[in-house]
């Protein structure tokens, strides 16, 4: 009998409900096992366990554990562990303020550890059952520009854990030929991804067919359309319109964002002061030259400032090569520098930039003037990135990689600016702590080429 196709969105909901049940059962078992010890005994404080469970689930949601396209069990486990750690820290603060009870602290530590083990076990079992009982859905990626071939490959190999994907370039097809292609090929797939650049007629044909067949639909937007996702319905008389608010932050938002920057940067400096000392010593011992590398970058309003980083390259690295992005096995990068770049610890000194007001905790990547001039001529709306301060982390930082193309990084930046909110900033900060432990986030262009070694012509047609 043919297996049913996996539904990733539904699986995420089921996974969340299973995790809720597992954590609740764990709390009940602890309540039964733990002895009663006076007015603040373990059993009397059951409500604290419920708070810890609810908080852990909230953190797992924010860390996108239940996302339809999360990469796999390892990433889910990272989300689980970080969520348990964050809630344990919060419970420690509650304990310090209210009880100052060492027994309670030990209990919270054991409870957090058991929660991690139980959720991990449930995730493993759920993943195994899903793979054995359901077949992998198929994703078709279509594009109209052969120069976009690398993007089709990135999508295909980026979702292999979830989709059996294929791609097709249709730049030489007439609207009539494309319509026949849709009739023949779309029914063979469960989802379709449409890249940008299509004519209106072909775009409508693809979207309408996907909706008619009840397929999952993914659309890569045009740069000008990014703000539409934040639009509101406004009626002019009886005419429905989509209202896209101004993308610039107002005075209240700027004030709140600056206040958050100061608070988080000050806390970050306290936490990072010892690691920064260790990093500084490692750089000094292993490589001659300065500890801190300074470079001119642009921030809000294209104002220039000096960005601070731990030096990861040999001194005067660009004297012979000139300005260029780092590459895999770049001979300019030191041994310590490779480790710092992989974990993005070279950016810790930028906390000082944030306290000075040059940067924000969250914002577009601070770019060099020489590259900005180039990108302004190549990328639509690139200048909109400078409506906010440059950031230590960003939406492109947590969803992209070092090898992410500048066009796609700009999509992320514009999306962030048009959707800005303090809650979005908090979510990006949380996701940043997760990507430190994900190797794929530090993947370079050469890493991706190794992963996608198949011949271009062999893979460009549907089979």
Helices and strands as residue ranges (DSSP letters): E 4-5, H 8-33, G 38-40, H 46-62, H 73-98, H 102-133, E 134-135, E 137-143, G 146-148, H 149-158, E 163-169, H 175-185, G 186-188, E 191-194, H 200-212, E 216-219, G 223-230, E 232-236, E 239-243, H 251-286, E 292-298, G 300-302, E 304-310, H 318-321, H 335-343, G 345-347, H 350-356, E 360-362, H 369-378, G 382-387, E 391-393, H 395-399, H 406-418, H 422-435, G 439-442, H 445-451, H 456-459
